[in-house]
Amino acid sequence: MIKISDTEYYSNDKTIRFLNMDCNEFMKKCNPAIFDLAVIDSPYGIGEDGSKNHTRSKIATSKNYKAYQSTDNDSPTIETFNNIIYVSKNQIIWGANHFISKIPYDSSCWLIWDKDNGETDFADCEMAWTSFKTAARKFKHKWQGMLQENMKNKQQRIHPNEKPIELYKWIYDNYTKPNDHILDCFGGSMSNAIACHMKRRKLTIIELDVDYFKSALNRFSEYEKKTEDILEFGYAKTKIEKSNPVLF
Ligand SMILES: C[S@@+](CC[C@H](N)C(=O)[O-])C[C@H]1O[C@@H](n2cnc3c(N)ncnc32)[C@H](O)[C@@H]1O
């Protein structure tokens, strides 16, 4: 990671910019349509910010998390969505079924993430409004408490609303091209940063909560180190270091 200040970092290859600030403050200074795509996962306004004790699933309980600073009691304002639409050519906005009155356009192309949720009272799927004119599409990927689609290579969750890296990769395969510049105003765990780096997309990602910003940077930094080790040595030194510290 390259540190510019306490609130601004870059990935070592400078393709990902991390900002710890209010996204509206950032967007106020942006020119129109400077981002190819905004991928937005804002608070939905349903109280799922980590402050609840999650024991609703009979099959797999969820971790408890620190509530984030802004809370999930309200979705962003109409002005925030207008800013997002102003600074980007296209938009994908998760959770828009909860606040569709704040989005000024109809869409043929909603995206559905089927969480293969089983017998819980959590929602079976999440929905994203998009600005694309194509058909609605579905992505199926299990995400239920500790149960995940790929149990051999589980994503170690650090955020109450964390999305799978695989979901973001599917978006980039289908709705972008290499080197497109993406905006994410509500970074959270920054699964999106890892997906963009893997798919060679440029990204500006913003997170308001300083604690979640720091944990997401640590997570990205670990991923970046492993990726660089694999490129240089053909394997990730960090894993071997933990099991056999005398080797390095
Ligand atoms: C739904 S979560 C994002 C989860 C993320 N997609 C992930 O995969 O981990 C929303 C995040 O937006 C952050 N946030 C809320 N208001 C914000 C604002 N005005 N500017 C920047 N970040 C904000 C919250 O702290 C929270 O971490």
The ligand as a Tripos MOL2 file, in Angstrom:
@<TRIPOS>MOLECULE
LIG
   27    29     1     0     0
SMALL
NO_CHARGES

@<TRIPOS>ATOM
      1 C1        -23.7090   -1.4900    3.1280 C.3       1 LIG1
      2 S1        -22.1560   -1.0900    3.7400 S.3       1 LIG1
      3 C2        -21.0830   -1.5030    2.3870 C.3       1 LIG1
      4 C3        -20.6760   -2.9400    2.3750 C.3       1 LIG1
      5 C4        -19.6800   -3.2760    1.2760 C.3       1 LIG1
      6 N1        -20.2870   -3.3100   -0.0250 N.3       1 LIG1
      7 C5        -18.9700   -4.5840    1.5310 C.2       1 LIG1
      8 O1        -18.9670   -5.4720    0.6440 O.co2     1 LIG1
      9 O2        -18.3910   -4.7360    2.6100 O.co2     1 LIG1
     10 C6        -22.1780    0.6650    3.7350 C.3       1 LIG1
     11 C7        -20.8960    1.3270    4.2160 C.3       1 LIG1
     12 O3        -21.0000    2.7200    3.8650 O.3       1 LIG1
     13 C8        -20.3590    3.4960    4.8640 C.3       1 LIG1
     14 N2        -20.9130    4.8690    4.7390 N.ar      1 LIG1
     15 C9        -22.1130    5.3090    5.1870 C.ar      1 LIG1
     16 N3        -22.3030    6.5980    4.8470 N.ar      1 LIG1
     17 C10       -21.1950    6.9850    4.1440 C.ar      1 LIG1
     18 C11       -20.8050    8.1840    3.5020 C.ar      1 LIG1
     19 N4        -21.5990    9.2790    3.5260 N.pl3     1 LIG1
     20 N5        -19.6210    8.2280    2.8570 N.ar      1 LIG1
     21 C12       -18.8010    7.1310    2.8310 C.ar      1 LIG1
     22 N6        -19.1270    5.9450    3.4290 N.ar      1 LIG1
     23 C13       -20.3060    5.8760    4.0750 C.ar      1 LIG1
     24 C14       -20.7010    2.7730    6.1530 C.3       1 LIG1
     25 O4        -19.7760    3.0890    7.1710 O.3       1 LIG1
     26 C15       -20.6520    1.3050    5.7160 C.3       1 LIG1
     27 O5        -19.3860    0.7420    5.9930 O.3       1 LIG1
@<TRIPOS>BOND
     1     1     2 1
     2     2     3 1
     3     2    10 1
     4     3     4 1
     5     4     5 1
     6     5     6 1
     7     5     7 1
     8     7     8 2
     9     7     9 1
    10    10    11 1
    11    11    12 1
    12    11    26 1
    13    12    13 1
    14    13    14 1
    15    13    24 1
    16    14    15 ar
    17    14    23 ar
    18    15    16 ar
    19    16    17 ar
    20    17    18 ar
    21    17    23 ar
    22    18    19 1
    23    18    20 ar
    24    20    21 ar
    25    21    22 ar
    26    22    23 ar
    27    24    25 1
    28    24    26 1
    29    26    27 1
@<TRIPOS>SUBSTRUCTURE
     1 LIG1         1 GROUP 0 **** ****
